[in-house]
Amino acid sequence: MASGLLAVRLALKKAGLAQIDAHEWRQSVVLTGKAGTWAQYITAGYAAANRGYKGVANNIEADGIEPEESFLPPNRDTDLEGQSFDVAIIGGGVTGAAVARELARWDIKIALFEKEEDLAKQASGRNNGMIHCGLATRAGTKKSLYNLRGNKLYSSAAGELGFKLAWPGQLVLLPSDWQRILYPVAVLEAARKGVEGIRLLSRRQVFKLEPNATGSQHGAIMMPATGIVAPYQVTVAYAENAVQNGASVFLNTAALGFVMDRAKITGIITNRGTVRARLVINAAGVWADKVAGYAGDRFFTIHPRKGVMAILDKRTGAHQKSILSMSRLGIRSHSKGGSLTPTVDGNILMGPNALEVPCREDFATSPDDIDFLLQRHLPLNNTLRSSHIITYYAGVRPCTFEEDFIIEPSQYVTNLIHAAGIQSPGLSAAPAIAVDVAEMAVATLKREKEVRPNPNFDPIRRSQPLLSELSLEERAKAIAANPSYGRIVCRCEAISEGEIVDALRSPLPVDTLDAVKRRTRAGMGRCQGSFCTPAVLAIVAGETGQDITAVCKKEAGSQMLLSPTKGPLPEWRKNSES
Ligand SMILES: Cc1cc2nc3c(=O)[nH]c(=O)nc-3n(C[C@H](O)[C@H](O)[C@H](O)COP(=O)(O)OP(=O)(O)OC[C@H]3O[C@@H](n4cnc5c(N)ncnc54)[C@H](O)[C@@H]3O)c2cc1C
């Protein structure tokens, strides 16, 4: 691809965007001007990408699209004012949480700031939980490198941190016989990347493995090194182990800006006061370019790519063992195309799709999205029906125009490391990204102070086992020791009061319904909380000391109950109405 400013300008002109100006800034290219549509904004970004620059800072204004502000916690206090840390991590997705845990191996003071009221509320809790084997990522990219390494680290991470992990493998179904020519190419690619076990299956072998697979398949490429996890559980597990080893996690805490002394961050301005940190790690997902901008280092742009997924009833889990997708040879796309993915909890996930959207926190779903998923994915398994859908959700991928991760110390700010642009397969890559970012962080800290291993580091997360994972004898024992394990609150998922209490008393205390759901699955079943919500509300209120009417579903302001049907208004309601 031709490189340099002239090449960028020519590419913009070719795309019908001659009005867009391009200029160099440090080692990146900056785009300015006006575009008629969001699609043009995106086209311009890609036209300028990978033309010899480190990144594209796309500052184009698109008609009718207002610059977007992120959701910020409403709380304002000074509780953190003046506090000092060795490392401050901005962002409590899987990247930030895994980095915190890797850093906890060292005897240093670590803070993780997350603007939402819980971890994994953005991409890390809104994906389809696949641990990709790494065959699909372009060799030579950071995506590929970290995907391959991350995949191989997952088994030990799951063992130490106690999250569920399974390796069902992925079947890429072939829609025609001639697509078998893909196989030798895949074998070469797998050998180059060290992906083990791929094999070609005939139509009959596919049916033997997956009797319900579509009749329109002509065999498949099997990739057994593809796994599944519940991504929010992975994130919480990493963060809890970090906390058990001395790290601090601050929820409802947003980084709003930096205090700079030339090329050094000397303060992090938050909604809870200004804190100091020797080193800052930018793991802010879709907002990572804004956070880089706080330090005057916005050499890249995050453009949001939304994906919608549907969750199918647990009954469907028995009808499919492997991940099923259809080969899309010849279709140019930045996304892998989605699949029917079994979950570690027995459901099937359908999707995602991929849509360029202007809003970074656009988690809306539409009938069109669902129609698309039904058409593309449902036919892959003959037993599935649209009535199996129990709910849907959307996540937003934090993509750069270079379509690669940015994992490196800032070249201009002496105490900033970027872990940005972590789109798919960022979940798969997280364990490996964390190892490298922690190494970079320790190397940077060592320039200022001695850094010793944490003598008390314990890689094993101490957590209560889920009852559903225990044998009947083990359950009986647990109930005899603590009768609240015998009181089932969520009937769909068979979650007991004791497990909900355990989640609320975990090393990372939470106080909302959704946070309980992420940790225990209470409310994740077929009825989606219709039956258990009142009971869970009462348990959360009892454990956290909140009035039951004040307990929120998610962020502040999402109370489930308005007021008692009889009696005076609760205090929070009076205040909110005054
Ligand atoms: C639809 C979809 C499907 C996907 N499927 C897969 C898959 O199957 N396998 C896979 O490997 N990957 C998948 N991915 C990609 C994966 O989800 C992401 O790569 C990964 O979750 C990124 O994690 P992160 O921690 O970098 O970002 P995030 O999870 O987005 O976390 C960033 C965090 O930073 C916080 N934050 C932002 N700004 C601030 C601030 N100023 N102050 C404090 N906090 C801040 C945010 O609230 C957020 O919690 C998928 C993604 C999507 C959207």
The ligand as an SDF file (V2000), in Angstrom:
LIG
                    3D

 53 58  0  0  0  0  0  0  0  0999 V2000
  -20.1180   -7.9130   20.2120 C   0  0  0  0  0  0  0  0  0  0  0  0
  -18.7390   -8.3070   20.6340 C   0  0  0  0  0  0  0  0  0  0  0  0
  -18.3250   -9.6340   20.5520 C   0  0  0  0  0  0  0  0  0  0  0  0
  -17.0280   -9.9800   20.9070 C   0  0  0  0  0  0  0  0  0  0  0  0
  -16.6700  -11.2930   20.9210 N   0  0  0  0  0  0  0  0  0  0  0  0
  -15.4430  -11.6460   21.3620 C   0  0  0  0  0  0  0  0  0  0  0  0
  -15.0900  -13.0060   21.4850 C   0  0  0  0  0  0  0  0  0  0  0  0
  -15.9100  -13.9040   21.2880 O   0  0  0  0  0  0  0  0  0  0  0  0
  -13.8170  -13.2970   21.8310 N   0  0  0  0  0  0  0  0  0  0  0  0
  -12.8860  -12.3410   22.0790 C   0  0  0  0  0  0  0  0  0  0  0  0
  -11.7460  -12.6750   22.3380 O   0  0  0  0  0  0  0  0  0  0  0  0
  -13.2180  -11.0330   22.0390 N   0  0  0  0  0  0  0  0  0  0  0  0
  -14.4660  -10.6640   21.7090 C   0  0  0  0  0  0  0  0  0  0  0  0
  -14.8280   -9.3570   21.6830 N   0  0  0  0  0  0  0  0  0  0  0  0
  -13.8340   -8.3390   22.0470 C   0  0  0  0  0  0  0  0  0  0  0  0
  -13.7000   -8.1950   23.5590 C   0  0  0  0  0  0  0  0  0  0  0  0
  -14.9610   -8.0540   24.1540 O   0  0  0  0  0  0  0  0  0  0  0  0
  -12.8680   -6.9520   23.8550 C   0  0  0  0  0  0  0  0  0  0  0  0
  -11.6890   -7.0240   23.1120 O   0  0  0  0  0  0  0  0  0  0  0  0
  -12.4940   -6.8340   25.3080 C   0  0  0  0  0  0  0  0  0  0  0  0
  -13.5990   -7.0080   26.1360 O   0  0  0  0  0  0  0  0  0  0  0  0
  -11.8870   -5.4650   25.5580 C   0  0  0  0  0  0  0  0  0  0  0  0
  -11.6600   -5.3250   26.9230 O   0  0  0  0  0  0  0  0  0  0  0  0
  -11.1470   -3.9430   27.5010 P   0  0  0  0  0  0  0  0  0  0  0  0
  -10.9730   -4.1550   28.9490 O   0  0  0  0  0  0  0  0  0  0  0  0
   -9.9730   -3.4900   26.7300 O   0  0  0  0  0  0  0  0  0  0  0  0
  -12.3160   -2.9080   27.1940 O   0  0  0  0  0  0  0  0  0  0  0  0
  -13.7140   -2.7250   27.9430 P   0  0  0  0  0  0  0  0  0  0  0  0
  -14.3030   -3.9970   28.3370 O   0  0  0  0  0  0  0  0  0  0  0  0
  -14.5320   -1.8400   27.0920 O   0  0  0  0  0  0  0  0  0  0  0  0
  -13.3070   -1.9740   29.2630 O   0  0  0  0  0  0  0  0  0  0  0  0
  -12.9300   -0.6270   29.2900 C   0  0  0  0  0  0  0  0  0  0  0  0
  -13.4630   -0.0450   30.5840 C   0  0  0  0  0  0  0  0  0  0  0  0
  -12.9720    1.2620   30.7570 O   0  0  0  0  0  0  0  0  0  0  0  0
  -13.9590    2.0230   31.4170 C   0  0  0  0  0  0  0  0  0  0  0  0
  -13.6520    3.4270   31.2020 N   0  0  0  0  0  0  0  0  0  0  0  0
  -13.6650    4.1040   30.0280 C   0  0  0  0  0  0  0  0  0  0  0  0
  -13.2930    5.3720   30.2160 N   0  0  0  0  0  0  0  0  0  0  0  0
  -13.0330    5.5010   31.5370 C   0  0  0  0  0  0  0  0  0  0  0  0
  -12.6120    6.5980   32.3330 C   0  0  0  0  0  0  0  0  0  0  0  0
  -12.3660    7.8110   31.8060 N   0  0  0  0  0  0  0  0  0  0  0  0
  -12.4530    6.4040   33.6720 N   0  0  0  0  0  0  0  0  0  0  0  0
  -12.6890    5.1780   34.2130 C   0  0  0  0  0  0  0  0  0  0  0  0
  -13.1010    4.1210   33.4950 N   0  0  0  0  0  0  0  0  0  0  0  0
  -13.2530    4.2770   32.1750 C   0  0  0  0  0  0  0  0  0  0  0  0
  -15.2380    1.5510   30.7560 C   0  0  0  0  0  0  0  0  0  0  0  0
  -16.3710    1.8270   31.5390 O   0  0  0  0  0  0  0  0  0  0  0  0
  -14.9860    0.0710   30.5880 C   0  0  0  0  0  0  0  0  0  0  0  0
  -15.4870   -0.6850   31.6640 O   0  0  0  0  0  0  0  0  0  0  0  0
  -16.1250   -8.9770   21.3410 C   0  0  0  0  0  0  0  0  0  0  0  0
  -16.5610   -7.6580   21.4560 C   0  0  0  0  0  0  0  0  0  0  0  0
  -17.8600   -7.3200   21.1300 C   0  0  0  0  0  0  0  0  0  0  0  0
  -18.3210   -5.9270   21.3260 C   0  0  0  0  0  0  0  0  0  0  0  0
  1  2  1  0
  2  3  1  0
  2 52  2  0
  3  4  2  0
  4  5  1  0
  4 50  1  0
  5  6  2  0
  6  7  1  0
  6 13  1  0
  7  8  2  0
  7  9  1  0
  9 10  1  0
 10 11  2  0
 10 12  1  0
 12 13  2  0
 13 14  1  0
 14 15  1  0
 14 50  1  0
 15 16  1  0
 16 17  1  0
 16 18  1  0
 18 19  1  0
 18 20  1  0
 20 21  1  0
 20 22  1  0
 22 23  1  0
 23 24  1  0
 24 25  2  0
 24 26  1  0
 24 27  1  0
 27 28  1  0
 28 29  2  0
 28 30  1  0
 28 31  1  0
 31 32  1  0
 32 33  1  0
 33 34  1  0
 33 48  1  0
 34 35  1  0
 35 36  1  0
 35 46  1  0
 36 37  1  0
 36 45  1  0
 37 38  2  0
 38 39  1  0
 39 40  1  0
 39 45  2  0
 40 41  1  0
 40 42  2  0
 42 43  1  0
 43 44  2  0
 44 45  1  0
 46 47  1  0
 46 48  1  0
 48 49  1  0
 50 51  2  0
 51 52  1  0
 52 53  1  0
M  END
$$$$
